[in-house]
Amino acid sequence: EVQLVESGGGLVQPGGSLRLSCAASGFTFSSYAMSWVRQAPGKGLEWVSAISGSGGSTYYADSVKGRFTISRDNSKNTLYLQMNSLRAEDTAVYYCAKAGTTVTKGAFDIWGQGTMVTVSS
Amino acid sequence: IQLTQSPSSLSASVGDRVTITCRASQGISSYLAWYQQKPGKAPKLLIYAASTLQSGVPSRFSGSGSGTDFTLTISSLQPEDFATYYCQQLNSYLGYTFGQGTKLEIK
């Protein structure tokens, strides 16, 4: 079964750090780009960051650039998001998502269940 | 690239035909996807490449458009279709923008 399982969320103080993980199974992880998408409480979806299958290329939303770092370990089939200098506005459910192929124009065809990050003092 | 969905919310009845539109601030060819999200759940891919139905998605869902104007149509609403729908552009690594969402509610 193709599956993504996030972990690492929790409560953190403003200015603090947190690392999210996303464990992938059921597909050849290294063959696909991956993304993080977040959703603040009661709000819409916001793309956060993306990484190529090899890990050699990374991309960020302006809102997190310089504070968040996306990475992957293809030997462990795991995606990461290191979040530093956290702000209250980073409070959200964070989803990892698998990008499809060129046929699907990279649409996000598999999503994890999400992990909640709360930034509050 | 900005995506503007309309309407933001919509009330409809079972059996109705509904259309949601998504307009891009610049041309994105057919690099557009549609997702359905139910409360407390992850989004689900419905349509990719603007008009191709994802495997397993009922045929009452359809998508059309290219360039800047896109539509998602549900031909005959079923009770399980009441949810929030998002479009997403995938044309640029500058940001895989989502629309603001359209909440489809039961009338």
Interface residues (C-beta under 8 A of the other chain):
Chain A: S35 V37 G44 L45 E46 W47 A50 Y59 A61 D62 Y95 G100 V103 T104 K105 G106 A107 F108 D109 W111 G112 Q113 G114
Chain B: S30 Y31 L32 A33 Y35 Q37 A42 P43 K44 L45 Y48 A49 T52 Q54 Y86 Q88 L90 Y93 L94 G95 Y96 T97 F98 G99 Q100 G101
